[in-house]
Amino acid sequence: MDKVSFRKKQIDIVSKFMKSDKAQKEINDLYFQLFNDPDFQKAASVGITLSMNDEIPTFPIINQCFEMGKEVYIPKTFADYSMTFVRYTKDSELEENSFGVREPKEYDNNLLDPPELMIVPGLAYSQDNNRLGFGAGYFDRYLAKYPTKTISLALSKQYYEETPWPVYVLDKPIDKIIVSKEEQDADNQ
Protein backbone atom coordinates (compact mmCIF):
# COMPACT_ATOMS: atom_id res chain seq x y z
CA MET A 1 0.00 0.00 0.00
CA ASP A 2 1.33 3.45 -0.90
CA LYS A 3 2.03 6.03 1.81
CA VAL A 4 -0.89 8.32 0.95
CA SER A 5 -3.45 5.48 1.15
CA PHE A 6 -1.91 4.01 4.28
CA ARG A 7 -1.79 7.46 5.91
CA LYS A 8 -5.52 8.03 5.23
CA LYS A 9 -6.39 4.61 6.64
CA GLN A 10 -4.17 5.17 9.69
CA ILE A 11 -5.74 8.57 10.42
CA ASP A 12 -9.17 6.88 10.57
CA ILE A 13 -7.87 4.07 12.80
CA VAL A 14 -6.21 6.47 15.26
CA SER A 15 -9.19 8.86 15.27
CA LYS A 16 -11.59 6.03 16.12
CA PHE A 17 -9.25 4.62 18.79
CA MET A 18 -8.81 8.02 20.49
CA LYS A 19 -12.57 7.99 21.21
CA SER A 20 -12.35 4.60 22.97
CA ASP A 21 -12.00 3.88 26.69
CA LYS A 22 -8.64 2.19 26.06
CA ALA A 23 -7.00 5.31 24.64
CA GLN A 24 -6.54 7.20 27.92
CA LYS A 25 -5.18 4.10 29.67
CA GLU A 26 -2.60 3.66 26.92
CA ILE A 27 -1.72 7.36 26.95
CA ASN A 28 -1.17 7.27 30.72
CA ASP A 29 1.05 4.20 30.29
CA LEU A 30 3.10 6.00 27.62
CA TYR A 31 3.59 9.00 29.92
CA PHE A 32 4.74 6.69 32.73
CA GLN A 33 7.24 4.92 30.46
CA LEU A 34 8.54 8.19 29.00
CA PHE A 35 8.97 9.90 32.38
CA ASN A 36 10.98 6.90 33.60
CA ASP A 37 13.08 6.61 30.43
CA PRO A 38 16.80 7.35 31.09
CA ASP A 39 17.18 9.41 27.89
CA PHE A 40 14.21 11.58 28.87
CA GLN A 41 15.39 11.94 32.45
CA LYS A 42 18.89 13.11 31.54
CA ALA A 43 17.98 15.44 28.64
CA ALA A 44 18.35 19.11 29.60
CA SER A 45 16.42 20.29 26.51
CA VAL A 46 13.43 18.62 24.87
CA GLY A 47 11.94 19.35 21.44
CA ILE A 48 8.22 18.58 21.22
CA THR A 49 5.16 19.64 19.23
CA LEU A 50 1.99 21.11 20.66
CA SER A 51 -0.52 18.32 20.11
CA MET A 52 -3.64 18.58 17.99
CA ASN A 53 -6.84 16.54 17.90
CA ASP A 54 -6.39 12.76 17.83
CA GLU A 55 -2.74 13.00 18.92
CA ILE A 56 -1.29 11.97 22.24
CA PRO A 57 -1.66 15.14 24.35
CA THR A 58 1.75 16.74 24.81
CA PHE A 59 0.91 19.26 27.52
CA PRO A 60 1.35 16.69 30.33
CA ILE A 61 4.83 15.98 28.89
CA ILE A 62 5.63 19.68 28.65
CA ASN A 63 4.47 20.25 32.23
CA GLN A 64 6.63 17.32 33.41
CA CYS A 65 9.60 18.88 31.62
CA PHE A 66 8.98 22.18 33.42
CA GLU A 67 8.71 20.35 36.77
CA MET A 68 12.02 18.61 36.08
CA GLY A 69 13.75 21.89 35.17
CA LYS A 70 14.15 21.03 31.47
CA GLU A 71 14.05 23.61 28.69
CA VAL A 72 11.21 22.96 26.22
CA TYR A 73 11.47 23.84 22.52
CA ILE A 74 8.67 23.74 19.95
CA PRO A 75 8.95 23.87 16.15
CA LYS A 76 8.47 26.92 13.99
CA THR A 77 7.90 25.84 10.39
CA PHE A 78 8.60 27.72 7.17
CA ALA A 79 7.28 27.66 3.58
CA ASP A 80 10.37 25.78 2.33
CA TYR A 81 9.44 22.84 4.64
CA SER A 82 12.25 23.64 7.05
CA MET A 83 11.81 24.28 10.73
CA THR A 84 13.67 25.52 13.76
CA PHE A 85 13.08 24.94 17.46
CA VAL A 86 12.16 27.90 19.65
CA ARG A 87 12.18 27.99 23.46
CA TYR A 88 8.67 27.55 24.85
CA THR A 89 7.49 28.89 28.20
CA LYS A 90 4.06 29.31 29.73
CA ASP A 91 4.17 32.93 28.50
CA SER A 92 5.06 32.14 24.86
CA GLU A 93 2.82 33.83 22.34
CA LEU A 94 1.49 31.36 19.75
CA GLU A 95 -0.13 31.53 16.32
CA GLU A 96 -1.63 28.85 14.05
CA ASN A 97 0.21 27.89 10.88
CA SER A 98 -1.47 26.79 7.62
CA PHE A 99 -1.82 23.21 8.96
CA GLY A 100 -3.59 24.44 12.12
CA VAL A 101 -0.55 23.72 14.30
CA ARG A 102 0.23 26.22 17.07
CA GLU A 103 3.72 27.67 16.76
CA PRO A 104 5.75 30.44 18.36
CA LYS A 105 4.84 33.88 17.06
CA GLU A 106 8.30 35.29 17.83
CA TYR A 107 11.24 33.18 16.70
CA ASP A 108 14.19 35.53 16.25
CA ASN A 109 15.91 34.41 19.46
CA ASN A 110 15.83 31.55 21.98
CA LEU A 111 16.57 29.03 19.23
CA LEU A 112 18.15 25.63 19.79
CA ASP A 113 18.95 23.39 16.83
CA PRO A 114 18.79 20.64 17.82
CA PRO A 115 17.38 20.10 21.30
CA GLU A 116 19.14 17.28 23.17
CA LEU A 117 16.09 15.01 22.85
CA MET A 118 13.29 15.19 20.28
CA ILE A 119 9.89 13.64 20.92
CA VAL A 120 8.86 13.03 17.32
CA PRO A 121 5.16 12.78 16.41
CA GLY A 122 3.75 10.39 13.84
CA LEU A 123 0.81 8.34 12.65
CA ALA A 124 2.42 4.90 12.65
CA TYR A 125 5.62 3.18 13.78
CA SER A 126 7.18 -0.22 13.22
CA GLN A 127 9.35 -2.57 15.19
CA ASP A 128 12.36 -1.69 13.01
CA ASN A 129 12.04 1.99 14.12
CA ASN A 130 10.38 3.31 10.98
CA ARG A 131 7.96 6.20 11.35
CA LEU A 132 5.13 7.37 9.15
CA GLY A 133 4.66 11.10 9.60
CA PHE A 134 1.87 13.38 8.49
CA GLY A 135 3.25 13.81 4.96
CA ALA A 136 5.05 17.15 4.78
CA GLY A 137 8.52 15.80 5.68
CA TYR A 138 9.45 18.51 8.21
CA PHE A 139 10.92 16.12 10.77
CA ASP A 140 12.79 13.98 8.21
CA ARG A 141 14.43 17.10 6.73
CA TYR A 142 15.21 18.49 10.19
CA LEU A 143 16.75 15.26 11.49
CA ALA A 144 18.86 14.92 8.32
CA LYS A 145 20.33 18.36 9.03
CA TYR A 146 20.41 18.15 12.86
CA PRO A 147 20.86 14.57 14.03
CA THR A 148 19.87 14.21 17.68
CA LYS A 149 18.39 11.62 20.03
CA THR A 150 14.77 10.78 19.09
CA ILE A 151 11.89 9.10 20.90
CA SER A 152 8.35 8.51 19.67
CA LEU A 153 5.29 7.38 21.60
CA ALA A 154 3.08 4.74 19.97
CA LEU A 155 -0.41 3.67 20.92
CA SER A 156 -1.21 0.02 20.20
CA LYS A 157 -3.11 1.04 17.02
CA GLN A 158 -0.03 2.92 15.78
CA TYR A 159 2.53 0.14 16.19
CA TYR A 160 3.27 -2.54 13.57
CA GLU A 161 5.67 -5.47 13.82
CA GLU A 162 6.52 -5.10 10.12
CA THR A 163 6.46 -1.83 8.20
CA PRO A 164 3.30 -1.88 6.01
CA TRP A 165 4.12 1.39 4.19
CA PRO A 166 7.00 2.09 1.78
CA VAL A 167 10.16 3.45 3.41
CA TYR A 168 12.33 5.81 1.38
CA VAL A 169 15.95 6.92 1.70
CA LEU A 170 14.93 10.32 3.11
CA ASP A 171 12.76 8.72 5.86
CA LYS A 172 14.63 8.98 9.16
CA PRO A 173 14.21 6.11 11.64
CA ILE A 174 13.48 6.87 15.29
CA ASP A 175 16.07 5.89 17.92
CA LYS A 176 13.52 4.60 20.41
CA ILE A 177 9.79 3.90 20.13
CA ILE A 178 7.94 3.61 23.42
CA VAL A 179 4.89 1.39 22.89
CA SER A 180 1.89 1.22 25.17
CA LYS A 181 2.02 -1.89 27.37
CA GLU A 182 -1.69 -1.61 28.21
CA GLU A 183 -2.83 -3.40 25.06
CA GLN A 184 -0.03 -5.98 25.22
CA ASP A 185 -0.88 -6.83 28.84
CA ALA A 186 -4.55 -7.28 27.96
CA ASP A 187 -3.63 -9.64 25.12
CA ASN A 188 -1.46 -11.75 27.42
CA GLN A 189 -4.22 -12.46 29.96
Secondary structure per residue as TSV (DSSP state, phi and psi in degrees):
chain	resnum	aa	ss	phi	psi
A	1	M	-	360.0	136.2
A	2	D	-	-72.1	163.6
A	3	K	H	-61.7	-42.2
A	4	V	H	-62.7	-46.7
A	5	S	H	-65.6	-43.8
A	6	F	H	-64.1	-40.9
A	7	R	H	-60.3	-45.3
A	8	K	H	-61.0	-45.2
A	9	K	H	-62.6	-43.3
A	10	Q	H	-66.4	-37.5
A	11	I	H	-59.6	-43.8
A	12	D	H	-64.6	-42.0
A	13	I	H	-62.3	-48.5
A	14	V	H	-66.2	-42.4
A	15	S	H	-59.5	-45.9
A	16	K	H	-64.4	-44.2
A	17	F	H	-63.3	-39.0
A	18	M	H	-62.8	-18.3
A	19	K	T	-89.9	-4.3
A	20	S	S	-86.5	164.4
A	21	D	H	-67.7	-28.6
A	22	K	H	-70.7	-26.7
A	23	A	H	-57.2	-50.7
A	24	Q	H	-65.8	-35.0
A	25	K	H	-62.8	-44.2
A	26	E	H	-65.7	-41.5
A	27	I	H	-61.3	-45.5
A	28	N	H	-60.7	-39.2
A	29	D	H	-63.9	-41.0
A	30	L	H	-63.6	-42.1
A	31	Y	H	-58.5	-47.8
A	32	F	H	-58.2	-47.0
A	33	Q	H	-63.8	-43.7
A	34	L	H	-62.7	-48.2
A	35	F	H	-64.1	-22.2
A	36	N	T	-99.4	1.1
A	37	D	-	-74.6	131.0
A	38	P	H	-59.0	-37.6
A	39	D	H	-65.4	-39.7
A	40	F	H	-67.8	-44.5
A	41	Q	H	-62.1	-38.4
A	42	K	H	-89.0	-12.9
A	43	A	-	-69.1	127.9
A	44	A	S	-83.6	-25.2
A	45	S	E	-132.8	136.3
A	46	V	E	-126.7	128.3
A	47	G	E	-95.9	131.2
A	48	I	-	-154.6	152.5
A	49	T	-	-91.6	161.4
A	50	L	-	-89.4	117.0
A	51	S	-	-63.0	155.5
A	52	M	-	-118.1	-175.7
A	53	N	T	-55.7	144.6
A	54	D	T	62.5	21.1
A	55	E	S	-116.1	157.1
A	56	I	-	-60.2	123.7
A	57	P	-	-59.9	129.5
A	58	T	-	-96.2	-12.0
A	59	F	H	-63.4	-37.0
A	60	P	H	-60.9	-33.4
A	61	I	H	-70.0	-44.9
A	62	I	H	-60.7	-45.3
A	63	N	H	-61.9	-39.0
A	64	Q	H	-64.0	-39.9
A	65	C	H	-59.3	-47.0
A	66	F	H	-59.5	-44.3
A	67	E	H	-61.8	-31.7
A	68	M	T	-88.7	0.8
A	69	G	T	78.6	19.7
A	70	K	-	-85.0	151.8
A	71	E	E	-86.4	136.9
A	72	V	E	-111.0	134.7
A	73	Y	E	-126.8	136.4
A	74	I	E	-120.6	153.8
A	75	P	E	-76.8	145.1
A	76	K	E	-116.9	119.3
A	77	T	E	-99.2	158.6
A	78	F	-	-130.4	163.1
A	79	A	T	-59.6	-25.6
A	80	D	T	-86.3	15.6
A	81	Y	S	66.6	22.1
A	82	S	-	-98.3	169.4
A	83	M	E	-153.6	161.9
A	84	T	E	-134.0	161.3
A	85	F	E	-108.6	129.1
A	86	V	E	-116.5	136.8
A	87	R	E	-57.2	133.4
A	88	Y	E	-114.6	131.7
A	89	T	-	-130.4	173.5
A	90	K	T	-63.5	-18.3
A	91	D	T	-98.1	0.7
A	92	S	-	-61.5	134.5
A	93	E	-	-86.1	131.5
A	94	L	E	-118.1	157.7
A	95	E	E	-142.3	157.4
A	96	E	E	-89.0	137.0
A	97	N	-	-88.4	-174.3
A	98	S	T	-66.3	-18.7
A	99	F	T	-91.7	-0.8
A	100	G	S	84.9	9.9
A	101	V	-	-87.1	135.2
A	102	R	E	-79.7	130.8
A	103	E	E	-133.9	165.4
A	104	P	E	-65.4	137.5
A	105	K	S	-75.2	-45.4
A	106	E	-	-97.7	132.1
A	107	Y	-	-144.2	23.0
A	108	D	S	-81.2	-19.1
A	109	N	S	-140.5	-177.1
A	110	N	S	58.6	38.9
A	111	L	B	-93.8	149.7
A	112	L	-	-146.4	110.2
A	113	D	S	-125.3	106.8
A	114	P	S	-102.3	159.4
A	115	P	-	-61.7	159.1
A	116	E	S	-62.2	-35.9
A	117	L	E	-134.9	134.2
A	118	M	E	-112.7	129.4
A	119	I	E	-98.5	105.3
A	120	V	-	-95.0	125.0
A	121	P	-	-78.1	165.3
A	122	G	-	-176.2	173.5
A	123	L	S	-98.2	-32.8
A	124	A	E	-152.0	153.4
A	125	Y	E	-140.2	157.8
A	126	S	E	-129.4	164.8
A	127	Q	T	-58.5	-29.2
A	128	D	T	-90.5	25.7
A	129	N	S	69.0	20.2
A	130	N	-	-80.4	151.9
A	131	R	E	-132.8	136.3
A	132	L	E	-106.2	114.9
A	133	G	-	-87.1	-161.2
A	134	F	-	-91.5	-1.4
A	135	G	S	111.8	-13.5
A	136	A	S	-89.6	-19.3
A	137	G	-	82.4	11.2
A	138	Y	H	-56.6	-50.4
A	139	F	H	-69.0	-37.9
A	140	D	H	-62.3	-44.4
A	141	R	H	-63.5	-44.6
A	142	Y	H	-62.0	-47.6
A	143	L	H	-69.6	-24.7
A	144	A	H	-68.6	-36.1
A	145	K	H	-84.9	-36.3
A	146	Y	S	-128.0	77.5
A	147	P	-	-62.3	134.2
A	148	T	-	-154.8	171.9
A	149	K	E	-67.1	132.6
A	150	T	E	-126.8	142.3
A	151	I	E	-133.9	141.6
A	152	S	E	-126.6	153.8
A	153	L	E	-110.2	128.3
A	154	A	E	-123.8	123.3
A	155	L	-	-71.5	162.4
A	156	S	G	-57.6	-34.9
A	157	K	G	-77.6	-4.5
A	158	Q	G	-106.0	-4.0
A	159	Y	E	-112.5	129.8
A	160	Y	E	-124.9	138.2
A	161	E	S	-65.7	-43.0
A	162	E	S	-114.3	151.3
A	163	T	-	-78.5	110.1
A	164	P	-	-86.4	2.3
A	165	W	S	-117.2	156.8
A	166	P	-	-67.6	139.8
A	167	V	-	-112.1	129.0
A	168	Y	-	-108.4	167.2
A	169	V	T	-57.6	-37.6
A	170	L	T	-76.4	-13.9
A	171	D	-	-71.8	122.8
A	172	K	-	-93.3	125.1
A	173	P	-	-70.8	159.8
A	174	I	-	-95.0	140.6
A	175	D	S	-64.7	-42.9
A	176	K	E	-144.6	129.6
A	177	I	E	-112.3	120.0
A	178	I	E	-92.7	120.8
A	179	V	E	-108.6	140.0
A	180	S	-	-59.2	131.2
A	181	K	H	-89.4	-13.0
A	182	E	H	-55.6	-50.9
A	183	E	H	-67.9	-40.9
A	184	Q	H	-63.2	-42.0
A	185	D	H	-62.6	-40.9
A	186	A	H	-64.3	-37.3
A	187	D	H	-69.1	-27.5
A	188	N	H	-85.0	-5.4
A	189	Q	-	-86.7	360.0
